[in-house]
Structure formats: C-alpha cells, structure tokens
Amino acid sequence: MAFTYQSVVDLARLPLNDLDKTRYSDATLLAFANHGMLQVLKRRPDLFVGQFASLPDAEKVLADTFPLPAGYVQTVADYVTARAEMTDDEHVNSGRAAAFGQLFGAEAQP
C-alpha cells in the first residue's frame, strides 16, 4: 500500500482528536506536513538519494505519494501533531506539543 500525504494528515488527526475535521483543516495540516518533510530533508538528506523528483518542496498535495519508507509516515505525523498543538493555547498544551516534537526529533535523527 502506497502512503500519501493524506495518510500523514489522517494519522495526525488521531492524537489531535479531530477525526471530524472541525479543529484543523486539511490545508493547515498539509502545510505542517510539507514543513515536516523539509525538516526531514534538512536532517536526513540521505533518505532522498536517487529521488530527485520526490524532494520536498513544500507544495505537495494530499493525493501525492509519500516519498519515504512507511516508518516515516508516523514520524512526520508526530511533527504535524506537534505543530498543530502549538497553535492552540500554548500554556495548556505546551507539554504535549513538546512531547510530540521530541518524538519527531528522535525519529528523524540518523
């Protein structure tokens, strides 16, 4: 099964408790996913060797194929979750957002 950016957004919605898409639009979460992919590229450019056409450009759409191995879908979804939670009340959610940010940081390291 090929994963898409929609897969990343859908996974991020689970811990955000937003399966009905009322708190965050797909466009907002997709923007965070695109930024997350740029962070992965910055930290792990080796993941994109031989995939010039799949390099992150912050312009992917929900239907685009996710270019990394399946294990990175959850990594980028954690980044999306952290970014989304940081847009909420920063005092209430700061600990939770920091935890998801640390998950991304730990998983994106070589």
C-alpha positions as a printed NumPy array, in Angstrom:
array([[  0.   ,   0.   ,   0.   ],
       [  1.429,   3.348,  -1.01 ],
       [  1.087,   6.064,   1.57 ],
       [  0.111,   9.612,   0.64 ],
       [  0.251,  12.934,   2.401],
       [ -3.408,  12.287,   3.273],
       [ -2.148,   9.293,   5.291],
       [  0.106,  11.615,   7.297],
       [ -2.719,  14.094,   7.931],
       [ -5.123,  11.314,   8.941],
       [ -2.593,   9.853,  11.405],
       [ -2.004,  13.285,  12.93 ],
       [ -5.748,  13.731,  13.482],
       [ -5.877,  10.745,  15.873],
       [ -3.99 ,  12.3  ,  18.831],
       [ -5.488,  15.695,  17.946],
       [ -8.973,  14.21 ,  18.5  ],
       [-10.072,  15.788,  15.232],
       [-11.414,  12.92 ,  13.146],
       [-14.407,  15.058,  12.142],
       [-12.051,  17.777,  10.836],
       [-13.561,  20.601,  12.881],
       [-10.46 ,  21.888,  14.682],
       [ -7.938,  21.814,  11.848],
       [ -8.457,  21.997,   8.11 ],
       [ -6.739,  19.57 ,   5.769],
       [ -4.91 ,  22.55 ,   4.271],
       [ -3.442,  23.55 ,   7.636],
       [ -2.277,  20.043,   8.488],
       [ -0.915,  19.555,   4.971],
       [  1.143,  22.743,   5.351],
       [  2.601,  21.327,   8.571],
       [  3.33 ,  18.016,   6.786],
       [  5.129,  19.863,   3.999],
       [  7.205,  21.74 ,   6.57 ],
       [  7.911,  18.462,   8.367],
       [  9.26 ,  16.959,   5.164],
       [ 11.586,  19.935,   4.754],
       [ 12.838,  19.257,   8.294],
       [ 13.442,  15.611,   7.421],
       [ 15.373,  16.685,   4.32 ],
       [ 17.478,  19.049,   6.42 ],
       [ 18.307,  16.362,   8.97 ],
       [ 18.451,  13.293,   6.711],
       [ 19.217,  14.236,   3.096],
       [ 20.479,  10.679,   2.566],
       [ 16.859,   9.485,   2.594],
       [ 16.304,  11.246,  -0.72 ],
       [ 19.331,   9.934,  -2.618],
       [ 18.152,   8.896,  -6.071],
       [ 14.751,  10.525,  -5.544],
       [ 15.302,  13.945,  -7.082],
       [ 11.7  ,  14.095,  -8.327],
       [ 10.448,  13.407,  -4.797],
       [ 12.406,  16.099,  -2.979],
       [ 10.224,  18.074,  -0.572],
       [  9.264,  21.452,  -1.961],
       [  6.508,  22.488,   0.494],
       [  4.   ,  22.258,  -2.356],
       [  2.8  ,  18.662,  -2.121],
       [ -0.944,  17.982,  -2.148],
       [ -2.884,  15.406,  -0.143],
       [ -3.013,  12.914,  -3.023],
       [  0.766,  12.976,  -3.635],
       [  2.648,   9.801,  -2.769],
       [  4.662,   9.948,   0.436],
       [  8.264,   9.529,  -0.794],
       [  9.856,   7.912,   2.267],
       [  9.663,   4.415,   3.75 ],
       [  6.447,   3.648,   5.637],
       [  8.108,   4.122,   9.026],
       [  8.476,   7.832,   8.377],
       [  4.734,   8.383,   7.92 ],
       [  4.272,   8.31 ,  11.703],
       [  7.38 ,  10.45 ,  12.216],
       [  6.005,  13.24 ,  10.035],
       [  2.533,  12.792,  11.569],
       [  4.103,  13.409,  15.002],
       [  5.606,  16.626,  13.648],
       [  2.191,  17.669,  12.287],
       [  0.601,  16.922,  15.662],
       [  3.207,  18.993,  17.493],
       [  2.802,  21.954,  15.158],
       [ -0.986,  21.817,  15.344],
       [ -0.982,  21.662,  19.127],
       [  1.375,  24.627,  19.301],
       [ -1.272,  26.71 ,  17.55 ],
       [ -3.693,  26.019,  20.409],
       [ -3.403,  27.574,  23.846],
       [  0.331,  27.334,  24.416],
       [  0.028,  27.104,  28.205],
       [ -2.422,  24.216,  28.234],
       [ -0.79 ,  22.151,  25.508],
       [  2.872,  23.1  ,  25.729],
       [  3.921,  19.874,  27.445],
       [  2.034,  17.69 ,  24.996],
       [  3.317,  19.61 ,  21.967],
       [  6.868,  19.374,  23.301],
       [  6.488,  15.605,  23.697],
       [  5.388,  15.183,  20.078],
       [  8.21 ,  17.482,  18.955],
       [ 10.689,  15.286,  20.803],
       [  9.231,  12.199,  19.14 ],
       [  9.88 ,  13.757,  15.746],
       [ 13.373,  14.866,  16.712],
       [ 14.333,  11.435,  17.987],
       [ 12.93 ,   9.597,  14.984],
       [ 14.377,  11.939,  12.37 ],
       [ 17.969,  11.536,  13.561],
       [ 20.358,   9.228,  11.688]])
